[in-house]
Amino acid sequence: MTHKKTGTVASTNMQKTVIVSVESRMRHPFYKKVVRSNKKFKAHCEIDVVVGDLVEIMETRPISKEVRFKVISKVDKK
């Protein structure tokens, strides 16, 4: 089973690697308030993206020490 996530490109300073910020929202079990959290993933990227693009990433085999995701497609441009 492959895990797909959608997030915003936060940085493109590395060669063939981008940092994607994925936001998740959950309801707090006691206070019942919606809590947002961001997690950043390093993803291998062969397509041309810029900071602010909405992309879809997929979990893959380890490509390097910290890269475990691959950019599948560009969903939208902000």
N, C-alpha and C positions, 0 to 999 in steps of 0.2 A: 504494500500500500504506500503510495507516495503522498507526501504532505505538501500541499500547495498553500501559499500565503500571498496576500496582496499588500503592497506597501509603497511608500514614497521613497525615491532615491534621495539620500541625504548627502552623499559624497561620491565624486568620481575622480579622486586624486591618484588612484593606483592604476596600473596597466591591467586591463582585462578584468578588473575587480571593482565592484561598486558596493557601497554600504546602503542597505535598504532598511528604513525604519517602518516597522509594522506595529500598528496600534490595535490593542485589544480592549474590549469593554466587558465588564462583568458586574453583576449586582452584588453589593456587599451583603453577606449572609445575615448580619444583625441589623445594620442601619438602613438596609434596602435602598441605598443610594448607588447610582451607576458610577463605577470607578474606572477611569481610563489608565492604561499603562502602555508604554512604548518599549519595544525591544528592537535592537539593531542587529542585523545579520549581514555578514560579508557574503557576497554572491559573485560567482563567475559570470562575466557578461561579454558576449561576442557582438551584440547589437549596439547601435548607437543610441545612448540615452544621455540626458542632461539632468542636473539637479532639479527636483520638483516633479519629475515624471512619475506616473503611477504605473508600476510594473508588477508582474506576477512571477513569483519565484517558486522553485520546486526543490525539495530535498534530494540530494544525490550522494554519490560516494565522496569520500574526502578528496578534495583536489589539492589542498595544501594544508598547512598546520591549522589554520583557522577557517578556511573556506569549505562549507558543507552544503551550499545552496547554489543553484544555477538560475539565471534569468531566463524565463521561457518566452515572455512576450511583453510588449509595451501596451498597457491597457488604455491609458489616457494621458494627455498632457495638461498639467495644471496651468 
